[in-house]
Amino acid sequence: MIKIAMIEDDTELADVLTQYLAKYNIEITNYEDPYLALSAISLNSYDLIILDLTLPGMDGLEVCKKLLLKHNIPIIISSARSDITDKVIALELGADDYLPKPYDPRELEVRIKTILRRCSKELELLKPEIKKEIFSLDEKKQEIMQDGKSIRLTAAEYEILSLMIKRRGFVVSRYDILQNCTFLNDNEESGSLAVIINRIRAKIEQNPKNPKYLLTIRGLGYKLAE
């Protein structure tokens, strides 16, 4: 349901628009008094505002200015004023559209949906991109997942890969690995660090000879690519 606040002192027009737009899943709440409207909009959540310019007690352009100072809600100006200056000022203030009266309710319905579609796309573009992590570590279960699938690892392989995940994106020296991985110390069965790294690559890389994830940084150590 699209929720719209209308600020319109022509109650007959407001009733016609309310009934018409209800057929398109658009709920209108009309406020004849601009002061009441400003208060209600601060307390309630609306997707869009339809604002008349000729209102009792406060000019519509002043209402528009106050709304834009406090809220980030799209505004359609609906006015019988023929002065082009009003239209220019309203759009310069930040109103999203200007619809001169009289107009067909069908045109209003289309403009509402067009503006909300555009705003929705703009919000999507503003959302920070969430980078999906290829490797995830569950220390309680002592399990490492790659793209959601568990990797079968020996104790030494698990220790090394979990350390690399914790420091992903950074170079980890051979010394750091040896100091932090207890299964590598005096464990002849596990073999050398290079051998274990190659075993890990065989399990996580599509081409272990040309690794994409577990990289050797010559003279420094190893890095798990982000």
Rosetta blueprint (number, residue, H / E / L):
1 M L
2 I E
3 K E
4 I E
5 A E
6 M E
7 I E
8 E L
9 D L
10 D L
11 T H
12 E H
13 L H
14 A H
15 D H
16 V H
17 L H
18 T H
19 Q H
20 Y H
21 L H
22 A H
23 K L
24 Y L
25 N L
26 I E
27 E E
28 I E
29 T E
30 N E
31 Y E
32 E L
33 D L
34 P H
35 Y H
36 L H
37 A H
38 L H
39 S H
40 A H
41 I H
42 S H
43 L H
44 N L
45 S L
46 Y L
47 D L
48 L E
49 I E
50 I E
51 L E
52 D E
53 L L
54 T L
55 L L
56 P L
57 G L
58 M L
59 D L
60 G H
61 L H
62 E H
63 V H
64 C H
65 K H
66 K H
67 L H
68 L H
69 L H
70 K H
71 H L
72 N L
73 I L
74 P L
75 I E
76 I E
77 I E
78 S E
79 S E
80 A L
81 R L
82 S L
83 D L
84 I H
85 T H
86 D H
87 K H
88 V H
89 I H
90 A H
91 L H
92 E H
93 L H
94 G L
95 A L
96 D L
97 D E
98 Y E
99 L E
100 P E
101 K L
102 P L
103 Y L
104 D L
105 P H
106 R H
107 E H
108 L H
109 E H
110 V H
111 R H
112 I H
113 K H
114 T H
115 I H
116 L H
117 R H
118 R H
119 C H
120 S H
121 K H
122 E H
123 L H
124 E H
125 L H
126 L H
127 K L
128 P L
129 E L
130 I L
131 K L
132 K L
133 E L
134 I L
135 F E
136 S E
137 L E
138 D E
139 E L
140 K L
141 K L
142 Q L
143 E E
144 I E
145 M E
146 Q E
147 D L
148 G L
149 K E
150 S E
151 I L
152 R L
153 L L
154 T L
155 A H
156 A H
157 E H
158 Y H
159 E H
160 I H
161 L H
162 S H
163 L H
164 M H
165 I H
166 K H
167 R L
168 R L
169 G L
170 F L
171 V E
172 V E
173 S L
174 R H
175 Y H
176 D H
177 I H
178 L H
179 Q H
180 N H
181 C L
182 T H
183 F H
184 L H
185 N L
186 D L
187 N L
188 E H
189 E H
190 S H
191 G L
192 S L
193 L H
194 A H
195 V H
196 I H
197 I H
198 N H
199 R H
200 I H
201 R H
202 A H
203 K H
204 I H
205 E L
206 Q L
207 N L
208 P L
209 K L
210 N L
211 P L
212 K L
213 Y L
214 L E
215 L E
216 T E
217 I E
218 R L
219 G L
220 L L
221 G E
222 Y E
223 K E
224 L E
225 A L
226 E L
